[in-house]
Amino acid sequence: MKPVDSSGNGGSRIAIVFNGSPLFTGSAGSGESNIRRWVIENDWLEAIVALPDQLFYNTGISTYFWIITNRKRPDNKGNVVLLDARGY
């Protein structure tokens, strides 16, 4: 069964918590690079949010969450929201 949004269309939206590695590792043509390209070319990446350091107890790891969806609003098609929430 597909999830249904308020407009009655099927689709999903998920958030994935990552460190900075998936944003920056992998040379052109590598597995990491190809995965990022595939997600962006299919217009599934809705947003990337940079979270404050020290979010996980006693670590300085940079943390991000990616919002992936297959039901973007029409006015957001082809765009990715980059939100810097490190100051909060």
Number of C-alpha atoms within 10 A of each C-alpha: 4 8 10 11 12 6 6 8 11 13 13 14 15 11 15 10 13 15 13 14 12 13 13 9 12 14 10 10 10 10 12 17 16 14 13 14 14 13 14 16 11 10 19 20 23 25 17 20 18 20 19 17 16 12 13 11 8 8 9 11 15 17 19 25 17 18 18 20 18 15 17 18 9 7 7 12 13 14 14 15 13 12 12 13 11 14 8 6
